[in-house]
Amino acid sequence: MTAGAAAFVDSLSISLTNLGSARSAPPSAEERADLFREAAENATKQQQHAAREEEDVAWREQQKDIFGE
């Protein structure tokens, strides 16, 4: 299948899947800012969680040293 035929089949399948409906509007600047803020908050939470995990591992090692387990 040539590239032109593949592009036509791809376009046709997308049109049939969407039943000819228009594409949704791109998110507004406010929506993009909200998404960015949410992603930043999630990244911060993940970093905090990783730091707590490291502290827990260090604490467990310290307890092993103290109690000789």
N, C-alpha and C positions, 0 to 999 in steps of 0.2 A: 504494500500500500504506500502510495507516495505521501509526501508531507502535506500536500494540499488536500488530498482525500482524507487523511487522518484528521486534519484541522476541521474539515467539513463534518465528519462523523462526530467529533468531539463537540462542536458547536450544536449540532442537531441533538445529541444526547442531553446536553445542558438545557436546551430549549424545551425538550420533552419532559425532562425532570422538573423544571420550574413551571411547566405548562404556560410558558410565554409571559409569566409575571415579571414585572420590572424588578431590577435589582434594588435592594434596600439602600436607603440614603446612608452615606458615611456618617460616623458618629460626630456629634458637634464637639467644639473645643472644650465645652464643659464636661461632656461625657468622657472625652479622652483624658482630661485632667483627673476626673474621678477614677478612671481605670489606672492611670499612672500612680495616683495616690494609694489606691488599694494594693497595687503591686509593690510599692515601696514599703507599705505597712507589713505585707506578707514577708518580704525579704528581711525586714527588721526582726520580725517574730522568729523567723528561721535562724537568724544569727544569734538571737538571744537564747533560743532553745539549744543550739549547738554549744554555746558557751556554758549553759547550765549542765549539759551532758558532760563536758570536759571537767567542770568543777566536781560533779558527782564521781567521776572516775578517779580524780585526784583524792577526794575525800575517802573513797573506798580503799584506795592504796594506803592512805595514811592510817586508816583503821586496821588494816592487815598488819602494818608495821607495829602499831601500838599493841594490838592484842595477839599478834603472832599467829594469825590464821593463814 
